[in-house]
Amino acid sequence: MYWLKKSLFRKLLIGMLFATVVPLLLSSVIAYYTTSSSMKQQVIDLNQNAMEIISNNLKIYFQDLNMLTGSFYADTELMSYLRSEETPALQKISIYNRVNAMYISRPEFHGVRYLSKLKQQSFTSSDVGNRDMDKMLEDYDDIQGESIVYSVKNLGDKRILLLQKNLIDYPKSTILGTLNIYVGLDEIDKLLQSQILKDNAYFLMINDQEQLLYTSVADTAEAKGIQGNLIGNKGSIEGQMDGKKGLFIYINNTNENLPFTLVKFVSDSVINESAYKTLNRSTLIQLLAIVFVVVLAISLSYFIILPIKRLLRSMARVEQGNFDIRKDSQRMDELGILEDRFYIMVRNLDDFMNREYRNRLELSTAQLKMLQAQINPHFLYNTMQYIGTIALKMKAYEISDKISELGSILRYSMDFHTEVVMIEVEIKHIEDYMSIQMGRFKNKLSYTMTCSPDAVSIEVPKMLLQPFIENSIVHGIEQGRGHGSIQLEIDIMPDDAASRILRIRITDNGKGITVEKMETIRKEYVEDKLHYGQNGIGIINVLQRLRLSYGSDFTWEMTSIPYEATIISLFIVLNSKEAMEEIQ
């Protein structure tokens, strides 16, 4: 968000766009969903009305088929043949002709079969003689009563409608035989195809078991998914077909002989077509509004932001010490008043600077004289050398040694021109420092140091070791039991063929560091800031210096067990000479 905070023009532009676009978007969304909901109900109502007409036509068609099965009763001579247990050749021909006449009466019939129970004979007429048809004609379900039974059968990979009706010898209840009619779906397809549009599909299910008889699509998985979920005489449920979401609109026809359900799928793209048109118009209006807002924002930038930029340029000139500025605008509004007050302030500041200049010049002269009187490091070194010489003359050799070590420490610490030293120089400084400290503590402090010969010539940042040693003495030993030991180890660990790792480990058996303090140190290290005026911050600053010098090639660890071992380990990856050349 920095780019937004830095520019008033961007703030105005974003603010006006937000104030304009958000209401437009909300109104468009509300209009879209309102139109979509209204169109959805209209589509359901219109399709259900059309499906009612198709459903009535299907009902009439099924009634015609039902009446066709009763045509046997109209032929009294044929009925006498059917009642006879013996069937001469002439009677067989007559029965077959009647079956064949029924078969050819409708083009959608694939086969008609009459099975005589008295004669135990069957009379069949069909359009094909392949195995699928033979298997279909052999598919016989024993039925009871005189009602017509409808079922779905397969003819190869196609579905057909099987009508089965028992012929009863009225007024007796004797069943003469069963008439099977295998009806193709050509007529049903004609009734439905006129209503099938893009992204639509029809499904026809029969009987209470909702057997799928007809589908206008090849994949029937969607139809099987809605079977058993069609509740009530009519309604709709949401679903999808071929990956497209939409509505399954259905009508249940409770026909006594053949109850069936007609289902139509309508995709959301068809339902929301009008809503999309409304949304497109709204989008066009929004784009025009956005263009208007952009033009308006640019105009505002000329009248509002341009004077502010002119004022900023004047401020930049004042910051550079140029107080000779002139007002170019004659505006009378709030921005004009702001410019007037700024130029008045600049003139007053110019007068004030002229008055203060002489006072500051005199003050600077006095400060220079005070600085000339201060003790400089060279004078301090000479004085310490003089004291050391007197100590030698007085045969106070220990005092002379300590004065010499202290002078070495001061020279090393106050050499601000040197930033990188070899480890052997840093070790010499630590030896001088520890010599003085061990003189203070006598036999209460012990110190050991080991350094690998390969490490003495490696260059590291100056004053690397003293803050850790001093922290161990001040916070570990002095605040602890008052006595203890410190161990310094410096060695080289192999990493791979291209680099080595310099390891520096400082160990003491003092008071230790609490878990909370270690977490604080780690947190301050992650914050990547230098810290002043706090206890133990020398460690933080050294760690930050090492990170600045080596980057990701530097890592460190810290563990502490009170009065046993507090260990601080530093690891520096040595990538030949380039690493130290970069930090120099």
Secondary structure, 3 states (H helix, E strand, C coil): CHHHHCCHHHHHHHHHHHHHHHHHHHHHHHHHHHHHHHHHHHHHHHHHHHHHHHHHHHHHHHHHHHHHHHHHHHCHHHHHHHHCCCCCHHHHHHHHHHHHHHHHCCCCEEEEEEEECCCCEEEEEECCCCHHHHHHHHCCCCCCCCCCEEEEEEECCEEEEEEEEEEEECCCCEEEEEEEEEECCHHHHHHHHCCCCCCEEEEEEECCCCEEEEECCCCCHHHHHHCCCCCCCEEEEEEEECCEEEEEEEEEECCCCCCEEEEEEEEHHHHCHHHHHHHHHHHHHHHHHHHHHHHHHHHHHHHHHHHHHHHHHHHHHHHCCCCCCCCCCCCCCHHHHHHHHHHHHHHHHHHHHHHHHHHHHHHHHHHHHHHHHCCCHHHHHHHHHHHHHHHHHCCCHHHHHHHHHHHHHHHHHCCCCCCEEEHHHHHHHHHHHHHHHHHHHHHHEEEEEEECHHHCCCEEECCCCHHHHHHHHHHHHHCCCCCEEEEEEEEEEECCCCCEEEEEEEEECCCCCCHHHHHHHHHHHHHCCCCCCCCCHHHHHHHHHHHHHHHHHEEEEEEEECCCEEEEEEEEEECCCHHHHHHC
